[in-house]
Amino acid sequence: MVRPAAPAPRQTATAVLDDAVGALAPHTGANELVQRIAAGQEPRSVFATFALEQRQVIASDRLSFQHLARRADGDPPVADFFDLLARGEARALELLAGLLDACELTEREIAGYQPRPGCQAYPSYAARLALSAEPTDVVIALAANFAAWGGYCAAMDGAMRDHYGFPDAARGFFTLFAQPAPELAEGARAAVQHGLDTGQTRPAAAHGYGRLLQAYELMFWNSLGADSGTPPPAGPFL
């Protein structure tokens, strides 16, 4: 008598997300600018450029997350995750004001700033994903990117305190992202598990999106590094 095959074990969101974070992590030392800032080797002006570029990034990413939430309207865990991200972008913009003030940027300088193409490639690609990618796959790609981003923000926060003498109000943006975000992590797991259970999630596609997000993330930082006259590293980002 032939026994029926045992059912395949249920794929878990935790395993899928952990795999993405590990597989898509940038190699050690990939972000040379953050390493130099962490050592206090960059001019203070790099923080002003960062703040001006991030104003553009936040505005674009917030719209992308809102659009993804609308696209996932029939999948509540997924929509909830992107709603949470959109609200987080609003909070980030509030905290960024402290850095803009500390850099003594005038309203005229802020309004007249011309963003750098290399810094804006990331939000442009995120907008493309918002239009056409499966939302649960975007959750996986973003989770991998957020892991790297959080580490960069922690390094920036420490450098601002230890080397550049910025007040706490100026560091709030980086402190926000450097801290663990259990609500966001739980939301990502719920969204991805829903995608797995409904057959919407495609981890292979998500890894492709995440690879490009990580590359555009590093492009952002390398473009900021032009302030110091240091050319971007040659070769692949990852």
VENKA-V39054 format. One record per pair of residues at least 12 apart in sequence whose ideal C-beta (glycine too) atoms are under 10 Angstrom apart, sorted by the first residue. I is the first residue (numbers start at 1). GAP is how many residues later the second one is. D is the distance in Angstrom with one decimal. If there is no record, write none. Layout:
# VENKA-V39054
i-><I;I>
gap-><GAP;GAP>
d-><D;D>
This chain:
# VENKA-V39054
i-><10;10;10;11;11;11;11;11;11;12;12;12;12;13;13;13;13;13;13;13;13;13;13;13;13;13;13;13;13;14;14;14;14;14;15;15;15;16;16;16;16;16;16;16;16;16;16;16;16;16;17;17;17;17;17;17;17;17;17;17;17;17;17;18;18;19;19;19;19;19;20;20;20;20;20;20;20;20;20;20;20;20;20;20;20;21;21;21;21;21;21;21;21;22;22;23;23;23;23;23;24;24;24;24;24;24;24;24;24;24;24;24;24;24;24;24;24;24;25;25;25;25;25;25;26;26;26;26;26;26;26;26;26;26;26;26;27;27;27;29;30;30;30;30;30;30;30;30;30;30;30;31;31;31;31;31;31;31;31;31;31;31;31;32;32;32;32;32;32;32;33;33;33;33;33;33;33;33;33;33;33;33;33;33;33;33;34;34;34;34;34;34;34;34;34;34;34;35;35;35;35;36;36;36;36;37;37;37;37;37;37;37;37;37;37;37;37;37;38;38;38;38;38;38;38;38;38;39;39;39;39;40;40;40;40;41;41;41;41;42;42;42;42;42;42;42;42;43;43;43;43;44;44;44;44;44;44;44;45;45;45;46;46;46;46;46;46;46;46;46;47;47;47;47;47;47;47;47;47;47;47;47;47;48;48;48;48;48;48;48;48;48;48;49;49;49;49;49;49;49;49;49;49;50;50;50;50;50;50;50;50;50;50;50;51;51;51;51;51;51;51;51;51;51;51;51;51;52;52;52;52;52;52;52;52;52;52;52;52;53;53;53;53;53;53;53;53;53;53;53;54;54;54;54;54;54;54;54;54;55;55;55;55;55;55;55;56;56;56;56;56;56;57;57;57;57;57;57;57;57;57;57;57;58;58;58;58;58;58;58;58;58;59;59;59;60;60;60;60;60;60;60;60;61;61;61;61;61;61;61;61;61;61;61;62;62;62;62;62;62;62;62;62;63;63;63;63;63;63;64;64;64;64;64;64;64;64;64;64;64;64;64;64;65;65;65;65;65;65;65;65;65;65;65;65;65;66;66;66;66;66;66;66;67;67;67;67;67;67;67;68;68;68;68;68;68;68;68;68;68;68;68;68;68;68;69;69;69;69;69;69;69;69;70;70;70;70;71;71;71;71;71;71;71;72;72;72;72;72;72;72;72;72;75;75;75;75;75;75;75;76;76;76;77;77;77;77;77;77;77;77;77;77;77;77;78;78;78;78;78;78;78;78;78;78;78;78;78;78;78;79;79;80;80;80;80;81;81;81;81;81;81;81;81;81;81;81;81;81;81;81;82;82;82;82;82;82;82;83;84;84;84;84;84;84;84;85;85;85;85;85;85;88;88;88;88;88;91;91;91;92;92;92;92;93;94;94;94;95;95;95;95;95;95;95;95;95;96;96;96;96;96;97;97;97;97;98;98;98;98;98;98;98;98;99;99;99;99;99;99;99;99;100;100;101;101;101;102;102;102;102;102;102;102;102;103;103;115;116;116;116;116;116;116;117;117;118;118;118;118;118;118;118;118;118;118;118;119;119;119;119;119;119;119;119;120;120;120;120;121;121;121;121;121;121;121;122;122;122;122;122;122;122;122;122;122;123;123;124;125;125;125;125;125;125;125;125;126;126;126;126;126;126;126;126;128;128;129;129;129;129;129;133;133;133;133;133;134;134;134;134;134;134;134;135;135;135;135;136;136;136;136;136;136;136;136;136;136;136;136;136;137;137;137;137;137;137;137;137;137;137;137;137;137;138;138;138;138;138;138;139;139;139;139;139;139;139;139;139;139;140;140;140;140;140;140;140;140;140;140;140;140;141;141;141;141;141;141;141;141;141;141;142;142;142;142;142;142;143;143;143;143;143;143;143;143;144;144;144;144;144;144;144;145;145;145;145;145;145;145;145;146;146;146;146;146;146;146;147;148;148;148;148;148;149;149;149;149;149;149;150;150;150;150;150;150;150;151;151;152;152;152;152;152;152;152;153;153;153;153;153;153;153;153;154;154;154;154;154;155;155;156;156;156;156;156;156;157;157;157;157;157;157;157;157;157;158;158;158;159;159;160;160;160;161;161;192;211;211;212;212;214;214;215;215;215;216;217;218;218;218;218;218;219;219;221;222>
gap-><183;186;187;181;182;185;186;190;192;177;180;181;184;64;123;126;127;130;175;176;177;178;179;180;181;182;183;184;188;171;174;175;178;179;177;181;188;120;123;124;127;172;173;176;177;179;180;185;187;190;122;123;126;127;130;168;171;172;174;175;176;186;189;125;126;121;125;184;187;188;119;120;121;122;123;124;125;127;172;183;186;187;189;190;191;119;122;123;124;125;126;127;189;122;125;121;180;184;187;188;116;117;119;120;121;123;124;182;183;184;185;186;187;188;189;190;191;214;119;122;123;126;189;213;118;119;121;122;125;126;188;189;191;192;211;212;209;210;211;204;118;184;185;187;188;191;192;203;206;207;208;117;120;121;124;186;187;189;190;191;194;202;206;186;189;190;193;198;200;201;13;17;119;123;185;187;188;189;190;191;192;193;194;195;197;199;117;118;119;120;121;122;125;184;187;190;191;117;120;124;186;123;189;192;194;13;115;118;119;121;122;123;126;127;184;187;188;191;114;116;117;118;119;120;121;124;125;116;120;123;124;119;122;123;124;118;122;187;189;117;121;122;182;183;185;186;188;121;184;185;186;58;59;116;119;120;121;122;58;182;183;57;110;118;175;178;179;180;181;182;52;53;55;56;109;112;113;117;119;123;127;177;180;51;52;54;55;56;57;61;62;65;179;54;64;66;67;70;174;175;176;177;178;46;49;53;69;106;123;124;170;171;174;177;45;46;47;48;49;50;51;52;54;59;62;119;122;44;47;48;51;53;57;58;61;62;63;64;67;60;62;63;65;66;67;69;70;167;170;171;38;39;42;45;46;65;69;119;166;38;41;42;45;55;58;60;57;59;60;63;64;67;32;35;39;58;62;63;65;66;67;69;163;30;31;32;33;34;35;38;65;115;30;34;64;29;60;62;63;64;66;67;70;24;25;27;28;31;61;62;65;66;69;81;23;24;25;26;27;28;30;31;61;23;26;60;63;64;67;18;21;22;25;59;60;61;62;63;64;65;66;67;74;16;17;18;19;20;21;22;23;24;61;65;73;77;16;17;19;20;21;23;64;15;19;60;62;63;64;68;13;14;15;17;18;58;61;62;63;65;67;68;70;71;74;12;13;14;15;16;17;61;66;12;13;60;65;59;60;61;62;63;64;67;62;63;64;66;67;119;122;123;128;60;61;116;119;120;123;125;114;115;118;59;62;110;111;112;113;114;115;116;117;118;120;56;57;58;60;61;109;110;112;113;114;116;117;120;122;123;56;112;107;110;111;114;54;55;57;58;61;62;103;105;106;107;108;109;110;111;113;48;53;56;57;60;105;109;104;97;99;100;102;103;104;107;54;57;61;99;102;103;88;89;93;95;96;81;82;85;80;81;84;85;80;78;79;82;74;75;76;77;78;79;80;81;82;74;76;77;78;80;72;73;75;76;68;69;70;71;72;73;74;75;61;67;70;71;72;73;74;75;70;73;66;68;69;58;62;63;64;65;67;68;69;63;67;108;103;104;107;108;110;111;102;106;98;100;101;102;103;104;105;106;107;108;114;97;100;101;102;103;104;105;107;96;99;100;103;91;94;95;96;98;99;102;23;90;91;92;93;94;95;96;97;98;93;97;92;16;84;87;88;90;91;92;94;12;15;16;19;83;86;87;90;81;84;12;13;80;83;84;69;72;73;75;76;61;66;67;68;71;72;75;56;60;65;66;52;55;56;57;58;59;60;62;64;65;66;67;70;55;58;63;64;65;66;67;68;69;70;71;72;73;53;67;68;71;72;75;48;49;50;51;52;53;55;56;62;67;48;51;52;55;61;62;63;65;66;67;69;70;64;65;66;67;68;69;70;71;72;73;42;46;64;67;68;71;41;42;45;46;48;49;63;67;62;63;65;66;67;69;70;64;65;66;67;68;69;71;72;31;35;38;39;42;67;71;67;62;65;66;69;70;28;29;64;65;68;71;24;26;27;28;29;30;31;26;27;22;25;26;65;66;68;69;18;20;21;22;23;24;25;26;20;21;23;24;25;19;23;15;17;18;19;21;22;14;15;16;17;18;19;20;21;22;13;16;20;12;15;13;14;15;13;14;14;26;27;25;26;23;24;21;22;23;21;20;14;15;18;19;20;13;18;16;15>
d-><9.3;8.0;8.3;9.6;8.9;5.2;9.0;8.6;8.6;8.5;8.9;7.0;7.6;9.8;9.4;9.0;8.9;9.7;7.5;4.5;7.5;7.8;3.8;3.9;8.4;8.0;6.3;9.2;8.5;9.7;9.7;6.0;8.6;8.5;9.8;9.7;9.7;9.7;9.8;6.4;9.2;10.0;9.2;5.8;8.7;8.9;6.9;7.2;5.5;8.1;8.4;6.4;5.2;8.1;9.4;8.4;6.2;6.7;9.9;6.1;9.7;9.6;9.6;9.4;10.0;9.0;9.3;7.3;9.9;8.5;9.7;5.0;7.3;9.6;6.2;4.5;9.5;8.9;9.3;7.2;6.4;6.3;9.8;5.9;10.0;9.2;6.4;5.1;9.3;8.9;4.8;8.7;9.0;8.6;9.2;7.7;9.7;6.3;8.2;8.8;9.2;8.0;9.2;4.0;7.7;8.4;8.2;9.3;6.5;9.9;9.6;4.5;6.1;9.9;8.2;5.6;10.0;7.6;7.3;6.9;6.5;9.3;8.0;8.6;9.9;9.7;9.8;5.6;9.2;9.5;5.8;8.9;7.9;6.4;7.2;5.9;9.5;9.0;6.6;9.3;8.7;8.6;9.7;9.5;5.9;9.1;9.7;8.2;9.6;6.5;7.0;8.1;8.7;6.2;8.5;8.4;6.1;9.7;5.3;8.3;9.5;9.8;9.4;9.2;8.1;7.7;7.1;7.5;8.5;6.2;7.6;9.7;9.2;9.9;9.1;9.4;4.6;6.6;9.2;5.9;4.2;9.6;9.2;8.1;7.7;9.2;8.4;5.0;9.2;9.7;5.1;6.7;8.4;9.8;6.2;9.5;9.5;10.0;7.8;9.9;10.0;9.3;7.8;7.5;7.7;9.3;9.3;7.1;6.2;9.6;4.9;8.6;8.0;8.4;9.3;9.3;9.4;9.8;9.5;9.5;4.5;7.7;10.0;6.7;4.9;8.7;8.1;9.8;7.8;9.8;7.6;6.4;7.3;3.2;7.1;9.5;8.6;8.3;9.7;8.5;9.1;9.0;8.9;8.0;7.5;5.6;8.9;9.8;6.6;6.3;10.0;9.7;7.9;9.7;9.5;5.9;9.0;8.8;8.1;5.8;8.9;10.0;9.8;9.6;9.9;5.9;7.8;9.7;5.1;7.0;6.5;9.7;7.8;5.8;8.3;9.4;7.3;7.2;7.5;8.0;9.8;9.5;9.9;8.3;8.0;9.0;3.9;8.3;6.0;8.6;9.9;9.4;9.0;9.0;8.8;9.8;8.0;8.3;9.0;5.6;9.7;8.8;5.7;9.3;7.7;9.0;8.8;8.1;9.1;9.5;9.1;8.9;5.9;9.5;5.9;8.9;9.3;4.5;5.0;9.5;8.7;6.0;7.2;8.8;9.7;9.1;8.0;9.6;9.8;7.8;8.7;7.2;8.1;6.7;4.6;9.3;7.4;9.3;9.1;8.4;5.9;6.6;9.5;4.3;7.3;9.9;9.7;7.2;8.0;7.0;7.9;8.5;5.8;8.3;9.4;8.7;9.9;7.5;9.2;7.3;6.5;9.4;7.8;7.3;8.1;8.7;8.4;4.8;9.4;7.6;6.0;7.1;9.1;9.4;9.9;8.8;7.4;7.1;6.7;4.8;9.8;8.8;7.7;9.7;5.2;8.5;9.9;5.6;5.0;7.0;8.4;9.6;8.2;7.6;8.2;9.4;7.7;8.9;3.7;7.4;7.1;6.1;9.6;7.9;8.5;9.5;5.6;9.0;8.4;5.4;5.7;8.3;9.1;9.8;8.3;5.4;9.0;8.8;3.9;6.7;8.8;7.8;9.6;8.4;9.0;9.1;9.5;7.3;7.8;8.7;8.9;8.7;9.2;7.2;9.7;9.6;4.8;5.0;8.9;7.4;3.9;8.6;8.9;8.9;4.7;7.7;8.6;4.2;4.1;8.9;8.4;6.6;8.5;7.5;9.3;9.1;7.3;7.9;9.0;4.9;9.9;9.1;8.6;8.4;9.3;8.1;9.9;4.6;7.3;9.7;8.6;4.3;9.3;8.2;8.7;9.3;8.0;5.0;9.3;8.6;5.1;10.0;6.2;8.8;9.6;8.1;3.8;4.9;9.0;8.3;6.5;9.6;8.4;8.6;9.7;9.6;9.9;7.6;8.8;9.8;9.5;9.3;5.7;9.6;9.5;4.4;7.9;9.4;9.4;8.1;9.3;9.5;9.4;7.3;7.6;7.9;5.9;7.7;7.3;7.5;9.1;9.4;8.0;9.0;9.5;7.5;9.6;9.1;4.2;4.8;8.7;7.5;4.3;8.5;9.8;9.5;5.1;5.7;9.1;6.9;9.2;9.9;8.4;4.4;8.7;6.1;6.8;9.6;8.3;9.8;8.2;8.6;6.2;7.4;7.5;9.8;8.5;9.0;9.5;5.9;9.0;9.8;7.9;9.4;4.2;6.1;9.4;7.2;4.2;8.9;9.4;8.9;7.0;8.3;8.1;9.4;9.0;8.2;9.1;9.3;6.8;6.3;9.8;5.4;9.4;9.7;9.4;7.7;9.4;7.6;8.5;9.7;8.2;9.0;8.2;9.5;7.4;9.6;9.5;6.9;9.3;6.2;6.3;7.5;8.9;8.5;9.0;9.6;8.5;9.4;9.0;4.0;4.3;8.7;8.0;5.7;9.4;9.7;8.4;4.9;9.9;9.7;8.8;9.7;9.0;8.8;9.0;7.9;8.4;3.9;5.0;7.7;5.2;7.0;8.8;7.7;8.4;4.8;7.8;7.8;5.6;8.3;8.8;9.6;9.4;7.4;7.3;9.0;9.5;9.7;5.6;6.4;7.1;3.5;8.7;9.0;7.8;9.6;9.8;8.8;4.8;7.8;7.5;10.0;9.2;7.6;8.8;9.8;5.0;6.8;9.2;6.6;3.1;8.5;9.7;8.1;8.1;9.5;7.7;4.9;8.6;9.2;4.6;6.6;9.7;9.3;9.5;8.2;8.7;9.4;8.7;4.6;9.3;5.3;7.2;8.3;8.6;9.3;6.9;9.6;9.0;4.0;5.8;9.3;7.1;5.3;8.6;9.1;8.1;10.0;8.5;6.0;6.7;9.1;5.3;9.9;9.8;8.3;9.3;8.2;9.3;9.5;9.9;7.3;8.3;9.5;9.5;7.2;8.8;5.9;8.9;8.1;9.7;7.5;8.5;9.6;6.0;7.6;5.8;7.2;6.4;6.9;8.2;9.3;7.8;7.9;8.0;9.5;9.8;5.9;5.9;9.2;7.0;2.9;8.0;8.4;5.1;4.5;8.4;9.8;7.9;9.1;7.6;8.1;6.3;5.7;7.8;9.1;5.1;4.0;9.0;8.8;6.2;9.0;9.4;9.7;7.5;6.5;9.2;9.2;8.5;5.5;9.3;9.6;4.7;5.6;9.6;7.4;8.4;7.9;8.0;9.0;6.1;8.5;7.2;9.1;6.5;8.9;3.7;7.7;7.8;6.6;8.8;5.2;7.6;8.2;3.8;3.7;8.4;8.2;5.4;8.8;9.7;7.8;9.3;8.6;7.8;7.1;8.8;8.1;5.1;9.1;9.5;8.0;9.0;8.1;8.4;8.1;9.2;4.3;8.7;7.4;6.9;9.4;6.4;9.9;9.7;4.5;5.9;8.9;5.9;8.1;8.1;7.6;9.2;8.6;9.6;10.0;9.8;10.0;9.2;6.4;6.4;8.7;6.3;9.5;9.7;9.6;6.7;9.9;9.8;9.9;5.6;6.0;8.1;8.3;8.1;9.6;8.1;8.7;8.4;8.8;8.2;9.7;9.7;7.3;9.8;7.9;4.4;7.9;7.8;3.9;4.5;9.0;7.5;8.8;8.1;3.8;8.6;8.7;8.4;8.3;8.8;4.7;9.6;9.1;8.0;5.4;9.2;8.8;3.9;5.4;9.3;8.6;5.1;9.4;9.2;8.8;8.5;9.7;9.1;9.9;6.9;9.5;9.7;9.7;8.8;9.2;6.6;9.7;9.8;7.0;5.9;7.9;4.3;6.2;8.5;8.4;8.7;8.9;9.8;4.4;7.8;7.9;7.0;10.0;8.3>
